[in-house]
Amino acid sequence: MQVASSAVAPSPATPQNPTAGESSSPLAVNTDPRLAQYKVIRRNGAVVGFEPSKIAIAVTKAFLAVNGGQSAASARVRELTAQLTDHVVTALMRRKPEGGAIHIEEIQDQVELALMRGGEHEVARAYVLYREKRAQERAHEKQKGAKGDAATTAINVVEQGVSRPLDLARLKELVQSSCAGLAEVEPERILKATLKDLYEGVPMDEVRKCVVLAARTLIEKDPAYSFVTARLLLDSIRYEAMGEECTQADMATKYADYFPRFVKHGIKIGLLNEALAQYDLKTLGKALAPQRDLQFGYLGLQTLYDRYFLVDQYVGGRRFELPQCFFMRVAMGLALNEVDREARA
């Protein structure tokens, strides 16, 4: 099962089939024929078919965990489940319009975001906590037989088909810098939770997702972790867009260098108006303020990434836009007909 296995577990009084007696009302109503183009990558690497009904089951169990087993018969819960399932499926299809394989963690991320955006904060909280509990259980199972902390951290990761040792020093620096200036947050807690979920040969993309998830599960405990999570997500976004690992400090110069290339590439693949090339791109690049990226909370940045950042479909759906690039190119579009375009942008 794709999602149900990691959904919020029902309360003891919850029946195994939350829609018993409702066989004429399937949980998932999305029957878009394009769904056949999608597959799901399970945690063990197996690739299975994409079934929206599994998402609906996960959402239903999340509601049952908060509202109790009797809510299974609630028309409101069934209606909300159908709506949220459609939102999740639509978001996933928007991210991969040509089809392809979707990792189960990505599906669960979208379920969590749909619950939060739908105002179901208690249900979202239960869902997040259950995911964290399951992640800890999996980490515990993976560490059985480990010889110690040294053996746990001395693992190899795989990036672009090449195996290399995990750069633990860089990971520690990333977590610590993401917590800088925020009171009551504990970088050691995030790092420990991240390392618990890693294993030999883990893809580096999964390491980046893991550290974000480790911080995100703490948002309910302290809102400051929302900023920590956003900063960790920024690191992943920078790597995806620029193709190299860059710290927040590096962006003081990297933003100015990258912005002209970003605009030219967007024009080249037909996503940006050719008129934007008339701007003095170097001047605008130098005007970007990297420190503004630190003002994002997690949900705001994740929404920008999911819905608004430009996607290069020629290289597998890679997002090549950074937050300040996004705001600047919007401003450029608005100032195209101004006399002093650069100053107005």
Contacts in CASP RR format, 6 or more apart in sequence:
PFRMAT RR
TARGET T0000
AUTHOR 0000-0000-0000
METHOD contacts of the structure
MODEL  1
MQVASSAVAPSPATPQNPTAGESSSPLAVNTDPRLAQYKVIRRNGAVVGF
EPSKIAIAVTKAFLAVNGGQSAASARVRELTAQLTDHVVTALMRRKPEGG
AIHIEEIQDQVELALMRGGEHEVARAYVLYREKRAQERAHEKQKGAKGDA
ATTAINVVEQGVSRPLDLARLKELVQSSCAGLAEVEPERILKATLKDLYE
GVPMDEVRKCVVLAARTLIEKDPAYSFVTARLLLDSIRYEAMGEECTQAD
MATKYADYFPRFVKHGIKIGLLNEALAQYDLKTLGKALAPQRDLQFGYLG
LQTLYDRYFLVDQYVGGRRFELPQCFFMRVAMGLALNEVDREARA
1 54 0 8 1.000
2 40 0 8 1.000
2 42 0 8 1.000
2 48 0 8 1.000
2 49 0 8 1.000
2 50 0 8 1.000
2 51 0 8 1.000
2 54 0 8 1.000
2 55 0 8 1.000
2 104 0 8 1.000
2 107 0 8 1.000
3 54 0 8 1.000
3 55 0 8 1.000
3 57 0 8 1.000
3 58 0 8 1.000
3 104 0 8 1.000
3 107 0 8 1.000
3 108 0 8 1.000
3 111 0 8 1.000
4 54 0 8 1.000
4 57 0 8 1.000
4 58 0 8 1.000
4 61 0 8 1.000
6 58 0 8 1.000
6 104 0 8 1.000
6 108 0 8 1.000
6 130 0 8 1.000
6 131 0 8 1.000
6 134 0 8 1.000
7 57 0 8 1.000
7 58 0 8 1.000
7 59 0 8 1.000
7 61 0 8 1.000
7 62 0 8 1.000
7 127 0 8 1.000
7 130 0 8 1.000
8 58 0 8 1.000
8 61 0 8 1.000
8 62 0 8 1.000
8 64 0 8 1.000
8 65 0 8 1.000
8 123 0 8 1.000
8 126 0 8 1.000
8 127 0 8 1.000
8 130 0 8 1.000
9 61 0 8 1.000
9 65 0 8 1.000
9 130 0 8 1.000
10 18 0 8 1.000
10 61 0 8 1.000
10 64 0 8 1.000
10 65 0 8 1.000
10 68 0 8 1.000
10 69 0 8 1.000
11 64 0 8 1.000
11 65 0 8 1.000
11 68 0 8 1.000
11 69 0 8 1.000
13 68 0 8 1.000
13 69 0 8 1.000
14 61 0 8 1.000
14 64 0 8 1.000
14 68 0 8 1.000
14 69 0 8 1.000
14 72 0 8 1.000
15 69 0 8 1.000
15 72 0 8 1.000
18 57 0 8 1.000
18 60 0 8 1.000
18 61 0 8 1.000
18 64 0 8 1.000
18 69 0 8 1.000
18 72 0 8 1.000
19 25 0 8 1.000
19 27 0 8 1.000
19 60 0 8 1.000
19 72 0 8 1.000
19 78 0 8 1.000
20 72 0 8 1.000
22 73 0 8 1.000
22 78 0 8 1.000
25 78 0 8 1.000
26 53 0 8 1.000
26 56 0 8 1.000
27 53 0 8 1.000
27 56 0 8 1.000
27 57 0 8 1.000
27 60 0 8 1.000
27 78 0 8 1.000
27 81 0 8 1.000
27 82 0 8 1.000
27 85 0 8 1.000
28 51 0 8 1.000
28 52 0 8 1.000
28 53 0 8 1.000
28 54 0 8 1.000
28 55 0 8 1.000
28 56 0 8 1.000
28 82 0 8 1.000
28 85 0 8 1.000
29 82 0 8 1.000
29 85 0 8 1.000
29 86 0 8 1.000
30 52 0 8 1.000
30 85 0 8 1.000
30 86 0 8 1.000
30 89 0 8 1.000
32 89 0 8 1.000
32 93 0 8 1.000
34 93 0 8 1.000
34 99 0 8 1.000
35 50 0 8 1.000
35 52 0 8 1.000
35 89 0 8 1.000
35 93 0 8 1.000
37 98 0 8 1.000
37 99 0 8 1.000
37 100 0 8 1.000
38 49 0 8 1.000
38 50 0 8 1.000
38 92 0 8 1.000
38 93 0 8 1.000
38 96 0 8 1.000
38 99 0 8 1.000
38 100 0 8 1.000
38 101 0 8 1.000
38 102 0 8 1.000
39 47 0 8 1.000
39 48 0 8 1.000
39 49 0 8 1.000
39 50 0 8 1.000
39 100 0 8 1.000
39 101 0 8 1.000
39 102 0 8 1.000
40 47 0 8 1.000
40 48 0 8 1.000
40 49 0 8 1.000
40 50 0 8 1.000
40 51 0 8 1.000
40 101 0 8 1.000
40 102 0 8 1.000
40 103 0 8 1.000
40 104 0 8 1.000
40 107 0 8 1.000
41 47 0 8 1.000
41 101 0 8 1.000
41 102 0 8 1.000
41 103 0 8 1.000
41 104 0 8 1.000
42 48 0 8 1.000
42 104 0 8 1.000
43 104 0 8 1.000
43 105 0 8 1.000
43 138 0 8 1.000
47 101 0 8 1.000
50 102 0 8 1.000
52 85 0 8 1.000
52 88 0 8 1.000
52 89 0 8 1.000
55 85 0 8 1.000
55 88 0 8 1.000
55 89 0 8 1.000
55 107 0 8 1.000
55 111 0 8 1.000
56 81 0 8 1.000
56 82 0 8 1.000
56 85 0 8 1.000
58 108 0 8 1.000
58 111 0 8 1.000
58 127 0 8 1.000
59 80 0 8 1.000
59 81 0 8 1.000
59 84 0 8 1.000
59 85 0 8 1.000
59 88 0 8 1.000
59 111 0 8 1.000
59 114 0 8 1.000
59 115 0 8 1.000
60 72 0 8 1.000
60 77 0 8 1.000
60 81 0 8 1.000
62 111 0 8 1.000
62 115 0 8 1.000
62 123 0 8 1.000
62 124 0 8 1.000
62 126 0 8 1.000
62 127 0 8 1.000
62 130 0 8 1.000
63 71 0 8 1.000
63 77 0 8 1.000
63 80 0 8 1.000
63 81 0 8 1.000
63 120 0 8 1.000
63 123 0 8 1.000
64 71 0 8 1.000
64 72 0 8 1.000
65 123 0 8 1.000
65 126 0 8 1.000
65 130 0 8 1.000
66 122 0 8 1.000
66 123 0 8 1.000
66 126 0 8 1.000
67 74 0 8 1.000
67 77 0 8 1.000
71 77 0 8 1.000
80 120 0 8 1.000
84 111 0 8 1.000
84 114 0 8 1.000
84 115 0 8 1.000
84 118 0 8 1.000
84 120 0 8 1.000
87 114 0 8 1.000
87 117 0 8 1.000
88 107 0 8 1.000
88 110 0 8 1.000
88 111 0 8 1.000
88 114 0 8 1.000
91 110 0 8 1.000
91 113 0 8 1.000
91 114 0 8 1.000
91 306 0 8 1.000
92 102 0 8 1.000
92 106 0 8 1.000
92 107 0 8 1.000
92 110 0 8 1.000
93 99 0 8 1.000
94 306 0 8 1.000
94 307 0 8 1.000
95 306 0 8 1.000
95 311 0 8 1.000
96 102 0 8 1.000
96 317 0 8 1.000
97 313 0 8 1.000
98 313 0 8 1.000
105 206 0 8 1.000
105 209 0 8 1.000
105 213 0 8 1.000
108 131 0 8 1.000
111 127 0 8 1.000
112 124 0 8 1.000
112 127 0 8 1.000
112 128 0 8 1.000
112 131 0 8 1.000
113 299 0 8 1.000
113 302 0 8 1.000
113 303 0 8 1.000
113 306 0 8 1.000
115 121 0 8 1.000
115 123 0 8 1.000
115 124 0 8 1.000
115 127 0 8 1.000
116 124 0 8 1.000
116 299 0 8 1.000
117 299 0 8 1.000
117 303 0 8 1.000
125 220 0 8 1.000
128 216 0 8 1.000
128 217 0 8 1.000
128 219 0 8 1.000
128 220 0 8 1.000
129 217 0 8 1.000
129 220 0 8 1.000
131 213 0 8 1.000
131 217 0 8 1.000
132 213 0 8 1.000
132 217 0 8 1.000
135 193 0 8 1.000
135 196 0 8 1.000
135 197 0 8 1.000
135 213 0 8 1.000
135 217 0 8 1.000
136 193 0 8 1.000
136 196 0 8 1.000
138 197 0 8 1.000
139 196 0 8 1.000
139 197 0 8 1.000
140 196 0 8 1.000
142 197 0 8 1.000
142 199 0 8 1.000
143 152 0 8 1.000
143 196 0 8 1.000
146 152 0 8 1.000
152 195 0 8 1.000
152 196 0 8 1.000
152 198 0 8 1.000
153 166 0 8 1.000
153 168 0 8 1.000
153 195 0 8 1.000
154 165 0 8 1.000
154 166 0 8 1.000
155 165 0 8 1.000
155 166 0 8 1.000
155 198 0 8 1.000
155 199 0 8 1.000
155 200 0 8 1.000
155 201 0 8 1.000
155 202 0 8 1.000
156 163 0 8 1.000
156 164 0 8 1.000
156 165 0 8 1.000
156 166 0 8 1.000
156 200 0 8 1.000
156 201 0 8 1.000
157 163 0 8 1.000
157 164 0 8 1.000
157 165 0 8 1.000
157 166 0 8 1.000
157 198 0 8 1.000
157 201 0 8 1.000
157 202 0 8 1.000
157 203 0 8 1.000
157 204 0 8 1.000
157 207 0 8 1.000
158 164 0 8 1.000
158 201 0 8 1.000
158 202 0 8 1.000
158 203 0 8 1.000
158 204 0 8 1.000
159 203 0 8 1.000
159 204 0 8 1.000
159 205 0 8 1.000
163 201 0 8 1.000
166 198 0 8 1.000
166 207 0 8 1.000
170 245 0 8 1.000
171 191 0 8 1.000
171 194 0 8 1.000
171 207 0 8 1.000
171 211 0 8 1.000
172 187 0 8 1.000
172 191 0 8 1.000
173 247 0 8 1.000
174 211 0 8 1.000
174 232 0 8 1.000
174 235 0 8 1.000
174 247 0 8 1.000
175 187 0 8 1.000
175 190 0 8 1.000
175 191 0 8 1.000
175 194 0 8 1.000
175 211 0 8 1.000
175 232 0 8 1.000
176 187 0 8 1.000
177 231 0 8 1.000
177 247 0 8 1.000
177 248 0 8 1.000
177 249 0 8 1.000
178 187 0 8 1.000
178 215 0 8 1.000
178 228 0 8 1.000
178 231 0 8 1.000
178 232 0 8 1.000
178 235 0 8 1.000
179 185 0 8 1.000
179 186 0 8 1.000
179 187 0 8 1.000
179 190 0 8 1.000
179 228 0 8 1.000
182 224 0 8 1.000
182 227 0 8 1.000
182 228 0 8 1.000
183 224 0 8 1.000
184 222 0 8 1.000
184 224 0 8 1.000
185 218 0 8 1.000
185 222 0 8 1.000
185 224 0 8 1.000
185 225 0 8 1.000
185 228 0 8 1.000
189 218 0 8 1.000
190 211 0 8 1.000
190 214 0 8 1.000
190 215 0 8 1.000
190 218 0 8 1.000
190 228 0 8 1.000
190 232 0 8 1.000
191 214 0 8 1.000
193 214 0 8 1.000
193 217 0 8 1.000
194 207 0 8 1.000
194 210 0 8 1.000
194 211 0 8 1.000
194 214 0 8 1.000
197 210 0 8 1.000
197 213 0 8 1.000
197 214 0 8 1.000
198 207 0 8 1.000
198 210 0 8 1.000
208 235 0 8 1.000
208 236 0 8 1.000
208 239 0 8 1.000
209 236 0 8 1.000
211 232 0 8 1.000
212 229 0 8 1.000
212 232 0 8 1.000
212 233 0 8 1.000
212 236 0 8 1.000
215 225 0 8 1.000
215 228 0 8 1.000
215 229 0 8 1.000
215 232 0 8 1.000
216 225 0 8 1.000
216 229 0 8 1.000
216 298 0 8 1.000
218 225 0 8 1.000
218 228 0 8 1.000
219 225 0 8 1.000
219 226 0 8 1.000
219 229 0 8 1.000
219 298 0 8 1.000
226 297 0 8 1.000
226 298 0 8 1.000
226 299 0 8 1.000
227 294 0 8 1.000
227 296 0 8 1.000
227 297 0 8 1.000
227 298 0 8 1.000
229 297 0 8 1.000
229 298 0 8 1.000
230 296 0 8 1.000
230 297 0 8 1.000
230 298 0 8 1.000
230 300 0 8 1.000
230 301 0 8 1.000
230 302 0 8 1.000
231 248 0 8 1.000
231 293 0 8 1.000
231 294 0 8 1.000
233 298 0 8 1.000
233 301 0 8 1.000
233 302 0 8 1.000
233 305 0 8 1.000
234 248 0 8 1.000
234 293 0 8 1.000
234 296 0 8 1.000
234 301 0 8 1.000
234 323 0 8 1.000
235 245 0 8 1.000
235 246 0 8 1.000
235 247 0 8 1.000
237 301 0 8 1.000
237 305 0 8 1.000
237 309 0 8 1.000
237 319 0 8 1.000
237 322 0 8 1.000
237 323 0 8 1.000
238 245 0 8 1.000
238 246 0 8 1.000
238 251 0 8 1.000
238 322 0 8 1.000
239 245 0 8 1.000
239 246 0 8 1.000
240 318 0 8 1.000
240 319 0 8 1.000
240 320 0 8 1.000
241 258 0 8 1.000
241 262 0 8 1.000
241 318 0 8 1.000
241 319 0 8 1.000
241 320 0 8 1.000
241 321 0 8 1.000
241 322 0 8 1.000
242 254 0 8 1.000
242 258 0 8 1.000
242 322 0 8 1.000
246 254 0 8 1.000
248 290 0 8 1.000
248 293 0 8 1.000
248 294 0 8 1.000
251 290 0 8 1.000
251 293 0 8 1.000
252 290 0 8 1.000
255 285 0 8 1.000
255 288 0 8 1.000
255 290 0 8 1.000
255 322 0 8 1.000
255 324 0 8 1.000
255 325 0 8 1.000
256 282 0 8 1.000
256 285 0 8 1.000
256 286 0 8 1.000
256 288 0 8 1.000
258 322 0 8 1.000
258 325 0 8 1.000
259 281 0 8 1.000
259 284 0 8 1.000
259 285 0 8 1.000
259 288 0 8 1.000
259 325 0 8 1.000
259 328 0 8 1.000
260 281 0 8 1.000
260 282 0 8 1.000
260 285 0 8 1.000
262 320 0 8 1.000
262 321 0 8 1.000
262 322 0 8 1.000
262 325 0 8 1.000
262 329 0 8 1.000
263 272 0 8 1.000
263 276 0 8 1.000
263 277 0 8 1.000
263 279 0 8 1.000
263 281 0 8 1.000
263 329 0 8 1.000
264 277 0 8 1.000
264 281 0 8 1.000
265 312 0 8 1.000
265 320 0 8 1.000
266 272 0 8 1.000
266 310 0 8 1.000
266 312 0 8 1.000
266 320 0 8 1.000
267 273 0 8 1.000
267 274 0 8 1.000
267 276 0 8 1.000
267 277 0 8 1.000
269 312 0 8 1.000
269 313 0 8 1.000
269 314 0 8 1.000
271 310 0 8 1.000
271 312 0 8 1.000
272 310 0 8 1.000
272 329 0 8 1.000
273 333 0 8 1.000
273 336 0 8 1.000
275 336 0 8 1.000
276 329 0 8 1.000
276 332 0 8 1.000
276 333 0 8 1.000
276 336 0 8 1.000
278 341 0 8 1.000
279 332 0 8 1.000
279 341 0 8 1.000
279 342 0 8 1.000
279 345 0 8 1.000
280 342 0 8 1.000
283 342 0 8 1.000
284 328 0 8 1.000
284 332 0 8 1.000
284 342 0 8 1.000
284 345 0 8 1.000
285 328 0 8 1.000
287 328 0 8 1.000
288 324 0 8 1.000
288 325 0 8 1.000
288 328 0 8 1.000
289 324 0 8 1.000
290 324 0 8 1.000
292 323 0 8 1.000
292 324 0 8 1.000
293 322 0 8 1.000
293 323 0 8 1.000
293 324 0 8 1.000
296 304 0 8 1.000
296 323 0 8 1.000
301 323 0 8 1.000
304 323 0 8 1.000
304 326 0 8 1.000
305 319 0 8 1.000
308 326 0 8 1.000
309 319 0 8 1.000
309 320 0 8 1.000
309 321 0 8 1.000
309 326 0 8 1.000
310 319 0 8 1.000
310 320 0 8 1.000
310 321 0 8 1.000
311 317 0 8 1.000
311 318 0 8 1.000
311 319 0 8 1.000
311 320 0 8 1.000
312 318 0 8 1.000
312 319 0 8 1.000
312 320 0 8 1.000
321 329 0 8 1.000
328 345 0 8 1.000
331 344 0 8 1.000
331 345 0 8 1.000
332 341 0 8 1.000
332 345 0 8 1.000
333 345 0 8 1.000
334 344 0 8 1.000
334 345 0 8 1.000
335 341 0 8 1.000
335 344 0 8 1.000
335 345 0 8 1.000
338 344 0 8 1.000
END
